[in-house]
Amino acid sequence: MQGRIIKNQNGYFSIWGNEGRLHLCRSRGRLKRTTDVLVGDLVDYELPEASTEAVITKVHPRRTALRRPAAVNIDRIVLTSAVKTPDVHLYTLDKMILLAEDAGIEILLCFNKADLAPDKAETLRRMYEKAGFPAICTSTRSGAGLEELAETLRGHIIAFSGPSGVGKSSLLNHFLGRDVFTAGSVSAKTGRGKNTTRHAELIPFGEQSFLMDTPGYTSLTLDGIPPENAGYLFRDFRPYLGHCRFSDCMHQKEPDCAVREAVERGDILPSRYQSYCQALQELKDNKVKY
């Protein structure tokens, strides 16, 4: 039989079978010694007659892998920011995008709580659409954008990711029609959200669809990406790559840099270029540490 791993608790896996039933299972023997089973894995499993537990016998090849939290086979990641309370931090958003690009996962940007600052939400949406990303402005209070966002979820494995307090859990509960995830609050003292999601878990959402909340964060570390790859991972840079004077141009102080010229013309957003420079330095610093 075949199914999808939707939860891992202390080595016991919850598997959603193709027949729509939930089974508790473990990996055993050689498979346990050689393979880490992760949330999102497509697996083969058996149901021994003398046992109430299923046994995983095979883990199928993975299409994508998310590092934080560890989850695989994610079709699309909804990178969620609040336009206010807490205010969107562009460098954090651009780091989220960078990590998703590196993982090869399709990206959708969601600017939530749009009812609190509609003009700002629309400005952000236009900015990132110019950079090449599909973006939606949403509000669970006004209902804005929710129908449009719902259309992108069905038939896929979708992860919602973003800083604490931006409303990921509220959005997911809206689509699921019940309170599955605990909605966090925002600290009046720091203006930051309080993390409520502790682990990765896929929630069935109609036929062959799953939704996942990911643990929120107040900061996000970049590591494991070669600094020389950073330019390509900024998709708005790609039309200009290969057109610099030097083939190994890092788009900082080198003369005749096509990327910097595009920034000066307004073809690349200055905020995106600034994020690239910060990310590049962070990647260089982390490379030295490790």
HELIX and SHEET records of a PDB file:
HELIX    1   1 GLY A   29  THR A   34  1                                   6    
HELIX    2   2 LEU A   90  ALA A  103  1                                  14    
HELIX    3   3 ALA A  114  LEU A  116  5                                   3    
HELIX    4   4 PRO A  118  LYS A  130  1                                  13    
HELIX    5   5 LEU A  146  GLU A  151  1                                   6    
HELIX    6   6 LYS A  168  LEU A  176  1                                   9    
HELIX    7   7 PRO A  227  ASN A  229  5                                   3    
HELIX    8   8 ALA A  230  LEU A  233  1                                   4    
HELIX    9   9 ARG A  235  TYR A  240  5                                   6    
HELIX   10  10 ALA A  258  ARG A  265  1                                   8    
HELIX   11  11 PRO A  270  LYS A  289  1                                  20    
SHEET    1   A 6 GLN A   2  GLN A   9  0                                        
SHEET    2   A 6 TYR A  12  GLY A  17 -1                                        
SHEET    3   A 6 LEU A  22  SER A  27 -1                                        
SHEET    4   A 6 ALA A  54  VAL A  59  1                                        
SHEET    5   A 6 LEU A  42  GLU A  46 -1                                        
SHEET    6   A 6 GLN A   2  GLN A   9 -1                                        
SHEET    1   B 2 ALA A  65  LEU A  66  0                                        
SHEET    2   B 2 ALA A  71  VAL A  72 -1                                        
SHEET    1   C 6 ALA A 135  CYS A 137  0                                        
SHEET    2   C 6 GLU A 106  ASN A 112  1                                        
SHEET    3   C 6 ARG A  76  ALA A  82  1                                        
SHEET    4   C 6 ILE A 157  SER A 161  1                                        
SHEET    5   C 6 PHE A 210  ASP A 213  1                                        
SHEET    6   C 6 GLU A 201  PRO A 204 -1                                        
END                                                                             
